[in-house]
Amino acid sequence: MANQIFFACLMLTTGIGIPVMAALSATLGTKYGSPAFAASVLFLVALSISLAFLFAVEGGLKPVTKTSLPFYFYLGGVFVAFYVLSVTWVAPQFGVGNAVAFVLLGQIISMAAIDQFGLLGAAMHAITFQRSIGLILMSVGVFLAIRHG
């Protein structure tokens, strides 16, 4: 149970960080006049932190064993880059709230499909009636949150 609370708090903090990161990167992109440059700076900072974590917490590189994972398991970085570049470019014009709200809607749709079918190696969690209602309410909430007036 303690792990579940820790995981929930960690993911809540992560969720809080997404719009903060969107606002920071959007401003950085606007000030530098280049969303791509701003994203590159963010990736450099992220790489530095990831490497520091790798060596400080995990003790450095471990021997790599050959694995037969399909190539698409290595494409997560494409989605990270797509998100950062998209939000850095779109948020100044569309608004951070609107941009992140539609990202959230995409996450709701994607997580439901991944869980329902156990896609990409994830554990299957069927979409029950109760879960369907929750997903619908979350989706309606996204639209209500961005509605102006």
N, C-alpha and C positions, 0 to 999 in steps of 0.2 A: 504493500500500500504506500509506503514512504517513497518508493521509486516512482509510482504513478503520480504522486503529488509533485515530486521534483520534476518529472518529465513535463507535466502540465504547466508548471511555473516556467520552465525553460522555454517551452514552445509559446507560451503567452508573451514572454519577454521578446522572443524572436518575432512574433507577430507585431508587437509594439514597434520593434525596430524597422520593419518594412516601410511604413509611411515616413518615418524619420529619415531613413536612407534615401527614400524617393525625394523628399524635400531637399535634403543636402545635395544629392547628385544633380537634381534639376537646377538648383541655384548655381552649383559649380559649373554645370554645362552652359548656363546662361551667361555667367560672368566671364568664362573663357571663350564663349562664342563657339563652342564645339562640344556637342554631346559625346562624341567619340573620344575626345581627349579627356573629358571628365570621367568617362567610364574606364579609360585606361589608367588614370590615377587611382580610381577606386580598386581596380583589379591589382595594381601594384601594392597598395596598402593591404588588401586581402591576402595576396600571396605572401607578403612579409609576415602577417599574423599567422597564417597557416603553417609556414615554415618554422616560426618560433614555437608554435604549439607542438609541431612534429618533434622537434628536438628537445624542448624543455619538458613536455609532459609525457610523450611517448618514447623518449630516449633515442630518437633518430630513425634512420631508415632500417627496415628489417629486410632480410633476404626475401626476394620475390620468387614465389613458386609459379611455375607456368600454369595458367588457367585456361579453360576453354570457354570463357564468357563470350557471348555474342558482342559484336562491336558496339551495338547501341547502348550497352551498359556504360560506355565511356562518354556518352553524349550529354551528360548532365551539365557540363560546362557550357555547352551550346545554349541551354535553357537559361543558365545564369547570365551569360552575355546578352542574350536576347532580352531578358527582363531588364537588366541594368541599362542597356542602350535604349530600349523602348521607353522606360519610365523617365530617363534623363531627357529624352527628346520630347516626349508627349506632355509630361506634367506641367511644364511652364505654360503651355498653351491650353491644356484641358483642365488643369487643376490637379493638385496632388490627391485630394479626396476622390475626385472622379476617377483618376487613373488607378488608384489603389482599390477602389470599390469594384471596378471591372476586373482587376487582377483577382480579387477575392471571389467574384462570381466564377471566373475561370477555374480557380482552385476548388470551389465547391463542385463544379461539374466534373473536373478531372479526378478528384479524390473519390467521388461516388463511383465512377467507372472503374478506377483502379481497384477499389475495395470490392466492388460487386463481382468482378471477374478475376480477381487475383492477378492483375496484369503486372508485368515487369518483376516478377518474383515476390510481390507483396502477398501477405496473408489475405485470404478471402474473408470479407465481412459482408454478408448479404444486406441488401437494402430492404429492410422490413417496412411495414406500414408506418410505424412510429418514426423510423429514420427518414422515410420519404416526407413525412409531414415536417420534420426538422429541416430537411434540405430545402423544401419549398418555402418555409418561413424564413430561412436564412437568405434565400434568393430574393424574396419579396423585400426583406430588410435592406438588402444592398440597394435596390431601386428606390426605396423610401429615403434612404440615407443620402442619396445624391440628388433627389428631387428638390428643385428650387422653387419655393413659393407655394 
